[in-house]
Amino acid sequence: MNIHPTAIIDPGAAIHSSCKIGPYCVIGPGVELGEDCELLSHAVIQGPSKIGSHNKFFPFASVGLPPQDLSYAGEPTRLEIGNHNVIREFVTISRGTVKGGGLTRVGNYTLIMAYAHVAHDCVIADRVILANAATLGGHVIVEEWAVVGALCPVHHFVRIGAHAFIGGGTTVTRDVLPFSKTAAARDTHAYGLNAIGLERRGFSKERIRKIHHAYKILLASKLNTSQALEKLKSEPGLGEDVEMLIRFIEESERGVIK
């Protein structure tokens, strides 16, 4: 195992022999590090935290520390991080709270950029990007392939839909539609389909056409949300993407941004 002599590692940590631990890193008890993880320098990981393989932690990342919640009383809550994630400088990822289920979870192939914050009990799906200083309140759900722009504060209990793109500096207080481009410009609106992102991810022209049609009915027609959903559900051949969009809106508890 490649461990710098200035690193401090608790005997209760389980670290795979292929890991690299750089100068002045601190790893506490109850931490599990899978294969080929790397801590560059000055990173801190506390537990209980289970971290998969091929994760890279940049300087001054603080991962698995107690949640910033006044009700937290030292309970042994957890953090789980999957595989192939990049955690950049000064990122903070908190463990869960008992009232939130006791677990904060980050998936696979995520990029969490400098100064971003993932609060207690958040669930981050695969291939998500949190740009610089994106800040997730507690209990936030971010679905697969979503991008949260720089300097975006996201309110507690918000859900961000799959393949959504949130523009920088957008304050997010309600659920964000799947596939959408959502940005703040005086008021916060969904500005249409995230077509370029979907093309890059291999969506066919026909899939994009169907989603675009659904967005025209949701955002550009004179129908309210309930009427737009009824119209969409009455049309044949919606496809699984539009069906997911409809389910997302119907399940929203905070309302969606339009």
Accessible surface in RSA format (square Angstrom, percent):
REM  Atomic radii and reference values for relative SASA: ProtOr
REM  Chains: A
REM  Algorithm: Lee & Richards
REM  Probe-radius: 1.40
REM  Slices: 20
REM RES _ NUM      All-atoms   Total-Side   Main-Chain    Non-polar    All polar
REM                ABS   REL    ABS   REL    ABS   REL    ABS   REL    ABS   REL
RES MET A   1   110.38  57.2  41.69  27.6  68.69 163.5  43.49  37.0  66.89  88.6
RES ASN A   2    94.13  64.9  85.16  82.3   8.97  21.6  24.72  59.5  69.41  67.1
RES ILE A   3    67.14  38.2  43.97  32.8  23.17  55.8  43.97  31.7  23.17  62.9
RES HIS A   4    65.68  35.9  60.71  42.2   4.97  12.7  40.75  42.0  24.93  29.0
RES PRO A   5   124.73  90.9  86.12  78.5  38.61 140.3  98.49  81.3  26.24 163.1
RES THR A   6    47.11  33.5  32.40  32.8  14.71  35.1  39.15  52.6   7.96  12.0
RES ALA A   7    17.00  15.6   0.00   0.0  17.00  38.7   0.00   0.0  17.00  45.0
RES ILE A   8   114.72  65.3 111.96  83.4   2.76   6.7 114.72  82.6   0.00   0.0
RES ILE A   9    48.89  27.8  23.47  17.5  25.42  61.3  23.47  16.9  25.42  69.0
RES ASP A  10    47.89  33.5  41.68  41.5   6.22  14.7   8.46  19.9  39.44  39.3
RES PRO A  11   135.99  99.1  98.11  89.4  37.88 137.7 111.49  92.0  24.50 152.3
RES GLY A  12    47.31  58.3   0.00   N/A  47.31  58.3  29.61  81.2  17.70  39.6
RES ALA A  13    18.91  17.4   0.00   0.0  18.91  43.0   0.35   0.5  18.55  49.1
RES ALA A  14    59.91  55.1  50.22  77.5   9.69  22.1  57.69  81.2   2.23   5.9
RES ILE A  15    26.54  15.1   5.16   3.8  21.38  51.5   6.19   4.5  20.35  55.2
RES HIS A  16    74.15  40.5  64.17  44.6   9.98  25.5  52.76  54.4  21.39  24.9
RES SER A  17    75.71  64.0  63.45  84.7  12.26  28.3  38.03  81.0  37.68  52.8
RES SER A  18    41.04  34.7  22.16  29.6  18.88  43.5  32.88  70.0   8.16  11.4
RES CYS A  19     0.73   0.6   0.00   0.0   0.73   1.7   0.00   0.0   0.73   0.8
RES LYS A  20   109.03  53.2 109.03  66.9   0.00   0.0  52.81  47.5  56.22  59.9
RES ILE A  21     3.63   2.1   0.00   0.0   3.63   8.8   0.48   0.3   3.15   8.5
RES GLY A  22    11.46  14.1   0.00   N/A  11.46  14.1  10.76  29.5   0.70   1.6
RES PRO A  23    42.67  31.1  42.67  38.9   0.00   0.0  42.67  35.2   0.00   0.0
RES TYR A  24   126.37  59.0 115.79  65.9  10.58  27.5  77.58  58.3  48.79  60.1
RES CYS A  25     0.25   0.2   0.00   0.0   0.25   0.6   0.01   0.0   0.24   0.3
RES VAL A  26    46.30  30.5  46.30  41.9   0.00   0.0  46.30  40.2   0.00   0.0
RES ILE A  27     1.54   0.9   0.05   0.0   1.49   3.6   0.05   0.0   1.49   4.0
RES GLY A  28     3.86   4.8   0.00   N/A   3.86   4.8   3.86  10.6   0.00   0.0
RES PRO A  29    75.14  54.8  71.98  65.6   3.16  11.5  72.25  59.6   2.89  18.0
RES GLY A  30    37.47  46.2   0.00   N/A  37.47  46.2  29.86  81.9   7.61  17.0
RES VAL A  31     0.54   0.4   0.00   0.0   0.54   1.3   0.00   0.0   0.54   1.5
RES GLU A  32    78.06  44.8  78.06  59.1   0.00   0.0  21.38  41.4  56.68  46.3
RES LEU A  33     6.63   3.7   0.00   0.0   6.63  16.7   0.89   0.6   5.75  15.5
RES GLY A  34    20.77  25.6   0.00   N/A  20.77  25.6  20.35  55.8   0.43   1.0
RES GLU A  35    86.48  49.7  85.51  64.7   0.97   2.3  11.66  22.6  74.82  61.1
RES ASP A  36    68.38  47.9  54.00  53.8  14.38  34.0  14.03  33.0  54.35  54.2
RES CYS A  37     0.68   0.5   0.00   0.0   0.68   1.6   0.00   0.0   0.68   0.7
RES GLU A  38    49.26  28.3  49.26  37.3   0.00   0.0   6.99  13.5  42.27  34.5
RES LEU A  39     1.28   0.7   0.00   0.0   1.28   3.2   0.00   0.0   1.28   3.4
RES LEU A  40    53.14  29.6  42.87  30.7  10.27  25.8  45.15  31.7   7.99  21.5
RES SER A  41    21.06  17.8  21.06  28.1   0.00   0.0  10.48  22.3  10.59  14.8
RES HIS A  42    69.76  38.1  62.59  43.5   7.17  18.3  45.12  46.5  24.65  28.7
RES ALA A  43     0.33   0.3   0.33   0.5   0.00   0.0   0.33   0.5   0.00   0.0
RES VAL A  44    39.11  25.7  39.11  35.4   0.00   0.0  39.11  34.0   0.00   0.0
RES ILE A  45     0.26   0.1   0.26   0.2   0.00   0.0   0.26   0.2   0.00   0.0
RES GLN A  46    50.05  28.0  50.05  36.6   0.00   0.0  14.09  30.0  35.96  27.3
RES GLY A  47    16.28  20.1   0.00   N/A  16.28  20.1   0.33   0.9  15.95  35.7
RES PRO A  48    36.04  26.3  36.04  32.8   0.00   0.0  36.04  29.8   0.00   0.0
RES SER A  49     0.96   0.8   0.00   0.0   0.96   2.2   0.61   1.3   0.35   0.5
RES LYS A  50   107.40  52.4 106.56  65.4   0.84   2.0  49.16  44.2  58.24  62.0
RES ILE A  51     3.76   2.1   0.00   0.0   3.76   9.1   0.00   0.0   3.76  10.2
RES GLY A  52    19.97  24.6   0.00   N/A  19.97  24.6  19.45  53.4   0.51   1.1
RES SER A  53    25.23  21.3  24.50  32.7   0.73   1.7  12.72  27.1  12.51  17.5
RES HIS A  54    79.15  43.3  65.68  45.7  13.47  34.5  51.71  53.3  27.44  31.9
RES ASN A  55     1.13   0.8   0.00   0.0   1.13   2.7   0.32   0.8   0.81   0.8
RES LYS A  56    78.14  38.1  78.14  47.9   0.00   0.0  27.62  24.9  50.52  53.8
RES PHE A  57     0.14   0.1   0.14   0.1   0.00   0.0   0.14   0.1   0.00   0.0
RES PHE A  58    28.51  14.3  28.51  17.7   0.00   0.0  28.51  17.3   0.00   0.0
RES PRO A  59    31.13  22.7  31.13  28.4   0.00   0.0  31.13  25.7   0.00   0.0
RES PHE A  60    93.55  46.8  85.45  52.9   8.10  21.1  87.95  53.3   5.60  16.0
RES ALA A  61     0.37   0.3   0.19   0.3   0.18   0.4   0.19   0.3   0.18   0.5
RES SER A  62    30.80  26.0  29.60  39.5   1.21   2.8   5.77  12.3  25.03  35.1
RES VAL A  63     0.21   0.1   0.21   0.2   0.00   0.0   0.21   0.2   0.00   0.0
RES GLY A  64     0.00   0.0   0.00   N/A   0.00   0.0   0.00   0.0   0.00   0.0
RES LEU A  65    61.10  34.0  61.10  43.7   0.00   0.0  61.10  42.9   0.00   0.0
RES PRO A  66    69.25  50.5  60.36  55.0   8.89  32.3  60.36  49.8   8.89  55.3
RES PRO A  67     9.84   7.2   0.00   0.0   9.84  35.8   0.00   0.0   9.84  61.2
RES GLN A  68   142.51  79.7 106.51  77.8  35.99  85.7  56.38 120.0  86.13  65.3
RES ASP A  69    26.17  18.3  12.00  11.9  14.17  33.5   7.74  18.2  18.43  18.4
RES LEU A  70   192.92 107.4 158.76 113.6  34.15  85.9 162.85 114.4  30.06  80.9
RES SER A  71    67.48  57.0  38.78  51.8  28.70  66.1  46.26  98.5  21.22  29.7
RES TYR A  72    41.98  19.6  18.62  10.6  23.35  60.8  19.07  14.3  22.90  28.2
RES ALA A  73    84.93  78.1  47.40  73.2  37.52  85.4  58.83  82.8  26.09  69.1
RES GLY A  74    55.94  69.0   0.00   N/A  55.94  69.0  26.86  73.7  29.07  65.1
RES GLU A  75    55.59  31.9  51.73  39.1   3.86   9.2  31.94  61.8  23.64  19.3
RES PRO A  76   112.87  82.3  93.44  85.2  19.43  70.6  98.41  81.3  14.45  89.8
RES THR A  77     5.94   4.2   3.08   3.1   2.86   6.8   5.94   8.0   0.00   0.0
RES ARG A  78    82.06  34.5  82.06  41.8   0.00   0.0  43.08  58.9  38.98  23.6
RES LEU A  79     0.00   0.0   0.00   0.0   0.00   0.0   0.00   0.0   0.00   0.0
RES GLU A  80    55.02  31.6  54.79  41.5   0.23   0.5   9.26  17.9  45.76  37.4
RES ILE A  81     6.51   3.7   0.00   0.0   6.51  15.7   1.20   0.9   5.31  14.4
RES GLY A  82    18.62  23.0   0.00   N/A  18.62  23.0  17.76  48.7   0.86   1.9
RES ASN A  83    56.02  38.6  56.02  54.1   0.00   0.0   2.49   6.0  53.53  51.7
RES HIS A  84    71.10  38.9  60.59  42.1  10.51  26.9  32.54  33.5  38.56  44.9
RES ASN A  85     0.67   0.5   0.00   0.0   0.67   1.6   0.00   0.0   0.67   0.7
RES VAL A  86    49.98  32.9  49.98  45.2   0.00   0.0  49.98  43.4   0.00   0.0
RES ILE A  87     0.00   0.0   0.00   0.0   0.00   0.0   0.00   0.0   0.00   0.0
RES ARG A  88    79.07  33.2  79.07  40.3   0.00   0.0   6.83   9.3  72.24  43.8
RES GLU A  89    45.68  26.2  45.68  34.6   0.00   0.0  23.15  44.8  22.54  18.4
RES PHE A  90    88.41  44.2  80.01  49.6   8.40  21.9  81.57  49.5   6.83  19.6
RES VAL A  91     0.00   0.0   0.00   0.0   0.00   0.0   0.00   0.0   0.00   0.0
RES THR A  92    50.60  36.0  50.60  51.3   0.00   0.0  44.87  60.3   5.73   8.7
RES ILE A  93     1.40   0.8   0.00   0.0   1.40   3.4   0.36   0.3   1.05   2.8
RES SER A  94     6.74   5.7   6.22   8.3   0.52   1.2   0.64   1.4   6.09   8.5
RES ARG A  95    15.32   6.4  15.32   7.8   0.00   0.0   0.00   0.0  15.32   9.3
RES GLY A  96     0.00   0.0   0.00   N/A   0.00   0.0   0.00   0.0   0.00   0.0
RES THR A  97     2.02   1.4   2.02   2.1   0.00   0.0   2.02   2.7   0.00   0.0
RES VAL A  98    94.85  62.4  78.67  71.2  16.18  39.0  80.74  70.2  14.10  38.2
RES LYS A  99   140.87  68.7  97.55  59.9  43.32 103.1  72.91  65.6  67.96  72.4
RES GLY A 100    27.35  33.7   0.00   N/A  27.35  33.7   7.39  20.3  19.96  44.7
RES GLY A 101    68.51  84.5   0.00   N/A  68.51  84.5  38.49 105.6  30.02  67.2
RES GLY A 102    14.05  17.3   0.00   N/A  14.05  17.3  10.48  28.8   3.57   8.0
RES LEU A 103    47.03  26.2  40.77  29.2   6.26  15.7  40.77  28.6   6.26  16.8
RES THR A 104     0.00   0.0   0.00   0.0   0.00   0.0   0.00   0.0   0.00   0.0
RES ARG A 105   101.17  42.5 101.17  51.6   0.00   0.0  27.00  36.9  74.17  45.0
RES VAL A 106     2.00   1.3   0.00   0.0   2.00   4.8   0.00   0.0   2.00   5.4
RES GLY A 107    12.40  15.3   0.00   N/A  12.40  15.3  12.40  34.0   0.00   0.0
RES ASN A 108    43.08  29.7  43.08  41.6   0.00   0.0   4.86  11.7  38.22  36.9
RES TYR A 109   103.32  48.2  87.85  50.0  15.47  40.3  58.32  43.8  45.00  55.5
RES THR A 110     3.14   2.2   0.05   0.0   3.09   7.4   0.60   0.8   2.54   3.8
RES LEU A 111    59.33  33.0  59.01  42.2   0.32   0.8  59.01  41.4   0.32   0.9
RES ILE A 112     0.26   0.1   0.26   0.2   0.00   0.0   0.26   0.2   0.00   0.0
RES MET A 113    56.01  29.0  56.01  37.1   0.00   0.0  50.23  42.7   5.77   7.6
RES ALA A 114    15.32  14.1  14.54  22.4   0.78   1.8  14.54  20.5   0.78   2.1
RES TYR A 115   134.29  62.7 120.02  68.3  14.27  37.1  89.64  67.4  44.65  55.0
RES ALA A 116     0.26   0.2   0.00   0.0   0.26   0.6   0.00   0.0   0.26   0.7
RES HIS A 117    27.88  15.2  27.88  19.4   0.00   0.0  21.54  22.2   6.34   7.4
RES VAL A 118     0.00   0.0   0.00   0.0   0.00   0.0   0.00   0.0   0.00   0.0
RES ALA A 119     8.48   7.8   8.22  12.7   0.26   0.6   8.48  11.9   0.00   0.0
RES HIS A 120    10.86   5.9  10.72   7.5   0.14   0.4   4.85   5.0   6.02   7.0
RES ASP A 121     9.13   6.4   0.69   0.7   8.43  19.9   0.70   1.6   8.43   8.4
RES CYS A 122     0.00   0.0   0.00   0.0   0.00   0.0   0.00   0.0   0.00   0.0
RES VAL A 123    44.02  29.0  44.02  39.8   0.00   0.0  44.02  38.2   0.00   0.0
RES ILE A 124     2.19   1.2   0.00   0.0   2.19   5.3   0.00   0.0   2.19   5.9
RES ALA A 125    27.86  25.6  20.48  31.6   7.38  16.8  27.86  39.2   0.00   0.0
RES ASP A 126    59.50  41.7  58.42  58.1   1.08   2.6  14.32  33.7  45.18  45.1
RES ARG A 127    98.21  41.2  92.24  47.0   5.97  14.2   9.20  12.6  89.01  53.9
RES VAL A 128     0.45   0.3   0.16   0.1   0.29   0.7   0.16   0.1   0.29   0.8
RES ILE A 129    62.55  35.6  62.55  46.6   0.00   0.0  62.55  45.0   0.00   0.0
RES LEU A 130     0.04   0.0   0.04   0.0   0.00   0.0   0.04   0.0   0.00   0.0
RES ALA A 131    15.46  14.2  15.46  23.9   0.00   0.0  15.46  21.8   0.00   0.0
RES ASN A 132    59.66  41.1  59.61  57.6   0.05   0.1  21.18  51.0  38.48  37.2
RES ALA A 133    26.36  24.2  22.47  34.7   3.89   8.8  22.89  32.2   3.46   9.2
RES ALA A 134     0.00   0.0   0.00   0.0   0.00   0.0   0.00   0.0   0.00   0.0
RES THR A 135    55.77  39.7  55.44  56.2   0.33   0.8  37.88  50.9  17.89  27.0
RES LEU A 136     0.01   0.0   0.00   0.0   0.01   0.0   0.00   0.0   0.01   0.0
RES GLY A 137    12.17  15.0   0.00   N/A  12.17  15.0  11.55  31.7   0.63   1.4
RES GLY A 138     0.06   0.1   0.00   N/A   0.06   0.1   0.00   0.0   0.06   0.1
RES HIS A 139    30.20  16.5  21.59  15.0   8.61  22.0  11.54  11.9  18.66  21.7
RES VAL A 140     0.02   0.0   0.00   0.0   0.02   0.0   0.00   0.0   0.02   0.0
RES ILE A 141    74.88  42.6  74.88  55.8   0.00   0.0  74.88  53.9   0.00   0.0
RES VAL A 142     0.51   0.3   0.00   0.0   0.51   1.2   0.00   0.0   0.51   1.4
RES GLU A 143    26.75  15.4  26.06  19.7   0.70   1.7  13.64  26.4  13.11  10.7
RES GLU A 144    72.58  41.7  72.58  54.9   0.00   0.0  23.63  45.7  48.95  40.0
RES TRP A 145    87.87  35.3  87.41  42.3   0.46   1.1  64.32  34.3  23.54  38.2
RES ALA A 146     0.00   0.0   0.00   0.0   0.00   0.0   0.00   0.0   0.00   0.0
RES VAL A 147    21.01  13.8  21.01  19.0   0.00   0.0  21.01  18.3   0.00   0.0
RES VAL A 148     0.00   0.0   0.00   0.0   0.00   0.0   0.00   0.0   0.00   0.0
RES GLY A 149     7.67   9.5   0.00   N/A   7.67   9.5   7.67  21.0   0.00   0.0
RES ALA A 150    35.62  32.7  32.58  50.3   3.04   6.9  32.58  45.9   3.04   8.0
RES LEU A 151   123.48  68.8 112.86  80.7  10.62  26.7 115.49  81.1   7.99  21.5
RES CYS A 152     0.28   0.2   0.00   0.0   0.28   0.7   0.28   0.7   0.00   0.0
RES PRO A 153    58.89  42.9  57.75  52.6   1.13   4.1  57.97  47.9   0.92   5.7
RES VAL A 154     6.51   4.3   0.00   0.0   6.51  15.7   0.79   0.7   5.72  15.5
RES HIS A 155    84.30  46.1  74.55  51.8   9.76  25.0  54.48  56.2  29.82  34.7
RES HIS A 156    80.35  43.9  80.28  55.8   0.07   0.2  52.79  54.4  27.56  32.1
RES PHE A 157   129.26  64.7 112.34  69.6  16.92  44.0 113.18  68.6  16.08  46.0
RES VAL A 158     0.51   0.3   0.00   0.0   0.51   1.2   0.00   0.0   0.51   1.4
RES ARG A 159    60.54  25.4  60.54  30.9   0.00   0.0  18.84  25.7  41.70  25.3
RES ILE A 160     0.00   0.0   0.00   0.0   0.00   0.0   0.00   0.0   0.00   0.0
RES GLY A 161     0.00   0.0   0.00   N/A   0.00   0.0   0.00   0.0   0.00   0.0
RES ALA A 162     0.65   0.6   0.65   1.0   0.00   0.0   0.65   0.9   0.00   0.0
RES HIS A 163    19.12  10.5  19.12  13.3   0.00   0.0   5.42   5.6  13.71  15.9
RES ALA A 164     0.33   0.3   0.00   0.0   0.33   0.8   0.00   0.0   0.33   0.9
RES PHE A 165    82.56  41.3  82.56  51.1   0.00   0.0  82.56  50.1   0.00   0.0
RES ILE A 166     0.01   0.0   0.01   0.0   0.00   0.0   0.01   0.0   0.00   0.0
RES GLY A 167    12.36  15.2   0.00   N/A  12.36  15.2  12.07  33.1   0.29   0.7
RES GLY A 168    56.16  69.3   0.00   N/A  56.16  69.3  19.03  52.2  37.13  83.2
RES GLY A 169    42.26  52.1   0.00   N/A  42.26  52.1  20.80  57.1  21.46  48.1
RES THR A 170     0.00   0.0   0.00   0.0   0.00   0.0   0.00   0.0   0.00   0.0
RES THR A 171    76.59  54.5  69.94  70.9   6.65  15.9  46.25  62.1  30.34  45.9
RES VAL A 172     0.31   0.2   0.00   0.0   0.31   0.7   0.00   0.0   0.31   0.8
RES THR A 173    60.81  43.2  60.05  60.9   0.76   1.8  37.42  50.3  23.39  35.4
RES ARG A 174   100.80  42.3 100.80  51.4   0.00   0.0  22.20  30.3  78.60  47.6
RES ASP A 175     6.36   4.5   6.36   6.3   0.00   0.0   0.00   0.0   6.36   6.3
RES VAL A 176     0.00   0.0   0.00   0.0   0.00   0.0   0.00   0.0   0.00   0.0
RES LEU A 177     1.44   0.8   1.04   0.7   0.40   1.0   1.04   0.7   0.40   1.1
RES PRO A 178     0.37   0.3   0.37   0.3   0.00   0.0   0.37   0.3   0.00   0.0
RES PHE A 179     1.45   0.7   1.45   0.9   0.00   0.0   1.45   0.9   0.00   0.0
RES SER A 180     0.00   0.0   0.00   0.0   0.00   0.0   0.00   0.0   0.00   0.0
RES LYS A 181    89.65  43.7  89.59  55.0   0.06   0.1  35.87  32.3  53.79  57.3
RES THR A 182     1.04   0.7   0.48   0.5   0.57   1.4   0.00   0.0   1.04   1.6
RES ALA A 183    33.44  30.7  33.44  51.6   0.00   0.0  33.44  47.1   0.00   0.0
RES ALA A 184    49.48  45.5  23.16  35.7  26.32  59.9  23.32  32.8  26.16  69.3
RES ALA A 185    59.91  55.1  42.04  64.9  17.87  40.7  51.14  72.0   8.77  23.2
RES ARG A 186   251.85 105.7 198.35 101.1  53.50 127.4  82.89 113.3 168.96 102.4
RES ASP A 187    94.00  65.8  90.33  89.9   3.67   8.7  17.42  41.0  76.58  76.4
RES THR A 188    37.88  26.9  25.18  25.5  12.70  30.3  11.95  16.1  25.93  39.2
RES HIS A 189    76.88  42.0  76.88  53.4   0.00   0.0  53.53  55.2  23.35  27.2
RES ALA A 190     9.64   8.9   0.16   0.3   9.48  21.6   0.16   0.2   9.48  25.1
RES TYR A 191   109.16  51.0  79.12  45.0  30.04  78.2  81.65  61.4  27.51  33.9
RES GLY A 192    16.73  20.6   0.00   N/A  16.73  20.6  16.60  45.6   0.13   0.3
RES LEU A 193    14.27   7.9   3.86   2.8  10.41  26.2   3.86   2.7  10.41  28.0
RES ASN A 194    11.99   8.3  11.98  11.6   0.01   0.0   0.01   0.0  11.98  11.6
RES ALA A 195    33.57  30.9  32.16  49.6   1.40   3.2  32.16  45.3   1.40   3.7
RES ILE A 196   113.16  64.4 111.99  83.4   1.17   2.8 111.99  80.6   1.17   3.2
RES GLY A 197     8.22  10.1   0.00   N/A   8.22  10.1   7.47  20.5   0.75   1.7
RES LEU A 198     0.00   0.0   0.00   0.0   0.00   0.0   0.00   0.0   0.00   0.0
RES GLU A 199   108.28  62.2  91.12  68.9  17.16  40.9  27.27  52.7  81.01  66.1
RES ARG A 200   201.60  84.6 161.36  82.3  40.24  95.8  62.16  85.0 139.44  84.5
RES ARG A 201    65.45  27.5  31.85  16.2  33.60  80.0  15.90  21.7  49.54  30.0
RES GLY A 202    62.55  77.1   0.00   N/A  62.55  77.1  35.61  97.7  26.93  60.3
RES PHE A 203    21.18  10.6  10.19   6.3  11.00  28.6  10.19   6.2  11.00  31.5
RES SER A 204    56.41  47.7  45.48  60.7  10.93  25.2  50.36 107.3   6.04   8.5
RES LYS A 205   187.83  91.6 178.70 109.6   9.14  21.8 122.56 110.3  65.27  69.5
RES GLU A 206    85.53  49.1  81.55  61.7   3.98   9.5  52.28 101.1  33.24  27.1
RES ARG A 207    86.54  36.3  84.84  43.2   1.70   4.1  39.33  53.7  47.21  28.6
RES ILE A 208    21.80  12.4  21.80  16.2   0.00   0.0  21.80  15.7   0.00   0.0
RES ARG A 209   132.48  55.6 126.85  64.7   5.63  13.4  71.04  97.1  61.44  37.2
RES LYS A 210    59.92  29.2  57.04  35.0   2.88   6.9  23.96  21.6  35.96  38.3
RES ILE A 211     0.37   0.2   0.37   0.3   0.00   0.0   0.37   0.3   0.00   0.0
RES HIS A 212    90.09  49.2  90.09  62.6   0.00   0.0  48.43  49.9  41.66  48.5
RES HIS A 213    71.92  39.3  71.04  49.4   0.88   2.3  52.18  53.8  19.73  23.0
RES ALA A 214     0.34   0.3   0.34   0.5   0.00   0.0   0.34   0.5   0.00   0.0
RES TYR A 215     6.19   2.9   5.17   2.9   1.01   2.6   5.48   4.1   0.70   0.9
RES LYS A 216   114.65  55.9 109.90  67.4   4.75  11.3  55.41  49.9  59.24  63.1
RES ILE A 217    11.69   6.7  11.07   8.2   0.62   1.5  11.69   8.4   0.00   0.0
RES LEU A 218     3.83   2.1   1.58   1.1   2.25   5.7   1.58   1.1   2.25   6.1
RES LEU A 219    51.45  28.7  19.01  13.6  32.44  81.5  20.85  14.6  30.60  82.3
RES ALA A 220    80.63  74.1  44.03  67.9  36.60  83.3  52.25  73.6  28.38  75.2
RES SER A 221    44.83  37.9  20.25  27.0  24.58  56.6  29.09  62.0  15.74  22.0
RES LYS A 222   213.89 104.3 175.82 107.9  38.07  90.6 126.21 113.6  87.68  93.4
RES LEU A 223    60.33  33.6  52.06  37.2   8.27  20.8  52.33  36.8   7.99  21.5
RES ASN A 224    84.12  58.0  74.69  72.2   9.44  22.7  42.22 101.6  41.91  40.5
RES THR A 225    39.90  28.4  37.21  37.7   2.69   6.4  25.39  34.1  14.51  21.9
RES SER A 226    78.76  66.6  74.05  98.8   4.71  10.8  36.24  77.2  42.52  59.6
RES GLN A 227    92.70  51.8  86.28  63.1   6.41  15.3  29.10  61.9  63.60  48.2
RES ALA A 228     0.00   0.0   0.00   0.0   0.00   0.0   0.00   0.0   0.00   0.0
RES LEU A 229    15.61   8.7  15.61  11.2   0.00   0.0  15.61  11.0   0.00   0.0
RES GLU A 230   108.13  62.1 103.74  78.5   4.38  10.4  46.14  89.2  61.99  50.6
RES LYS A 231    96.00  46.8  88.98  54.6   7.01  16.7  51.49  46.3  44.50  47.4
RES LEU A 232     0.65   0.4   0.65   0.5   0.00   0.0   0.65   0.5   0.00   0.0
RES LYS A 233    96.10  46.9  70.88  43.5  25.22  60.0  43.62  39.3  52.47  55.9
RES SER A 234    88.79  75.0  50.94  68.0  37.85  87.2  48.92 104.2  39.87  55.8
RES GLU A 235    39.09  22.4  32.21  24.4   6.88  16.4  20.97  40.6  18.12  14.8
RES PRO A 236   127.32  92.8 101.81  92.8  25.51  92.7 112.74  93.1  14.58  90.6
RES GLY A 237    58.33  71.9   0.00   N/A  58.33  71.9  39.49 108.4  18.85  42.2
RES LEU A 238    29.45  16.4  21.77  15.6   7.68  19.3  25.29  17.8   4.16  11.2
RES GLY A 239    27.42  33.8   0.00   N/A  27.42  33.8  24.03  65.9   3.39   7.6
RES GLU A 240   129.22  74.2 119.21  90.2  10.00  23.8  45.72  88.4  83.50  68.2
RES ASP A 241    15.08  10.6  14.33  14.3   0.75   1.8   3.39   8.0  11.68  11.7
RES VAL A 242     3.08   2.0   2.81   2.5   0.28   0.7   3.08   2.7   0.00   0.0
RES GLU A 243    78.78  45.2  76.94  58.2   1.84   4.4  17.10  33.1  61.67  50.4
RES MET A 244    49.63  25.7  49.22  32.6   0.41   1.0  20.11  17.1  29.51  39.1
RES LEU A 245     0.36   0.2   0.36   0.3   0.00   0.0   0.36   0.3   0.00   0.0
RES ILE A 246     8.06   4.6   8.06   6.0   0.00   0.0   8.06   5.8   0.00   0.0
RES ARG A 247   122.44  51.4 121.88  62.1   0.56   1.3  51.05  69.8  71.39  43.3
RES PHE A 248     3.54   1.8   2.13   1.3   1.41   3.7   2.88   1.7   0.66   1.9
RES ILE A 249    16.26   9.3   7.83   5.8   8.43  20.3   7.83   5.6   8.43  22.9
RES GLU A 250    90.66  52.1  55.28  41.8  35.38  84.2  31.77  61.5  58.89  48.1
RES GLU A 251   101.89  58.5  80.63  61.0  21.26  50.6  43.32  83.8  58.57  47.8
RES SER A 252    24.70  20.9   1.93   2.6  22.76  52.4   3.38   7.2  21.32  29.9
RES GLU A 253   170.44  97.9 131.00  99.1  39.44  93.9  50.89  98.4 119.55  97.6
RES ARG A 254    90.60  38.0  68.84  35.1  21.76  51.8  26.13  35.7  64.47  39.1
RES GLY A 255    32.68  40.3   0.00   N/A  32.68  40.3  29.69  81.5   2.99   6.7
RES VAL A 256    15.59  10.3   6.66   6.0   8.92  21.5   6.66   5.8   8.92  24.2
RES ILE A 257     4.64   2.6   4.32   3.2   0.32   0.8   4.32   3.1   0.32   0.9
RES LYS A 258    67.73  33.0  48.25  29.6  19.48  46.4  46.95  42.3  20.78  22.1
END  Absolute sums over single chains surface
CHAIN  1 A    11995.0       9642.5       2352.5       6935.5       5059.6
END  Absolute sums over all chains
TOTAL         11995.0       9642.5       2352.5       6935.5       5059.6
